[in-house]
Amino acid sequence: MQRFLKFNKDEREASDFLLRTYPDLQIAYLEEIPASEEGELPRIYSCLIDGHSEIGPDGRRKPYYRIQLPGNPILGDGKSDNQNHSIVFTRGEYLQLIDANQDNYLEECVKIRNILGEFEEYNPPTVSPYSPAAEPQPTPVAIVGAREFIFSENVGILGDVAAGKEATFGTLTQRIMAEIGARLHYGHPDFVNFIFMTTRGGISKAQKGLHLNEDIYAGMNSFTRGGRIKHTEYFQCGKGRDLGFCSTLNFITKIGTGMGEQMLSREYYWLGTQLPLDRFLTFYYAHPGFHINNIMIMSSVQLFMICIMFIAAMNQTVTICEGDVDMSNPNYAQYLTPDGCFLIKPLGDWINRTTLAILLVLLIAFLPLFLQMLTEQGFARAISRLGKQFLSLSPLYEVQVTQ
């Protein structure tokens, strides 16, 4: 809430209604005090209010806490700056990070006790880890990830396509990545070990441009500094996805741009040079390798189309051999008729095999979603959802998004 004090009348009424409806909701915002003397910088405070805060004569709520910051905390993009300036007001040993477009369910709150048990801190050591008498301890759990339920999947075919990709990535993909040890933090409803993360670089990087996807750096910070990242399937939060062509394309652009910026960071250099092969390949293909693979696929398909054009032109300008020729015979050249002809039939067989392989890979790309739907909702629901996406030509949409 960086703009809280600059809200217009309608925005102030909306925020007051929210605080009256949910009085325990806390809001951290920035307050700027102009410089008293010329040449000085303005003083900036981080303030905390809730629905029980006292209302002053000017109609604004008086903050419970008002902490002066060493300077302007707005370094990069909004989300990371909000987390960094408001984390001083947090209490407890664990945090749950939830995006602005997420929802929650009452029955999921009952499972939080189980989630906290995933941090494996039932029996903390009784002596200092730096003491000579200390025994080796397992690697601490830094982040416990959770899945998402995309409740906007029933609002149009775009919502269904976006939800299908998110459901696959949030379940099958992250489950495998966590097992190997290459899962990071993706801004989902993840729980973080507050003490571990804040003493090892924080939960958000906020340099503008470089840290466009600020949440993934929290994951890289945690396991480069000795933490583990786990994934759970029994806890979930709701999430609404973009439902328009332009907004969906903007989101994909943000992911791709952020991945390009990440490849310039020192964290990527360290991971690329120090990880073992299994974790490195998983990390590579799930992050930068996904986009590099898309580029290679598009280039390969374009090169394949150029080859087809050359073969088609050759088919019209040269003499083609007639009849079937047994290529396994070492002397097959003696049976080519007419003389001086070109044997193009193997090229046609190669085109048929390659075209079939492209279609097969296209079908395999939908296999993770089918398997996830099959295990969760049954065969009929999996087939109907897959058929709906094919009938709506979603593969063509995915081609346009990738390009």
Secondary structure, DSSP 8 states (H G I E B T S, - for coil): -TTGGG--HHHHHHHHHHHHHSTT--EEEEEEE--SSTT---EEEEEEE-TTS-B-TTS-B--SEEEE-SS----S-HHHHHHHHHGGG--SSEEEE--TTEE--HHHHTTHHHHHHTT--SS--SS-TTSTT-------EEEEEEEEEEGGGGSHHHHHHHHHHHHHIIIIIHHHHHHHT-----SSSEEEEHHHHHTTT-S----TTTTSSHHHHHHHHHHHTT-EEEEEEEEEEEE----SHHHHHHHHHHHHHHHHHHTTSHHHHHHHHHS-HHHHHHHHHHTHHHHHHHHHHHHHHHHHHHHHHHHHHHHHHS-B--S---TTSTTGGGG-SSTT-B--HHHHHHHHHHHHHHHHHHHHHTHHHHHHHHHHH-HHHHHHHHHHHHHTTHHHHHHHHH-
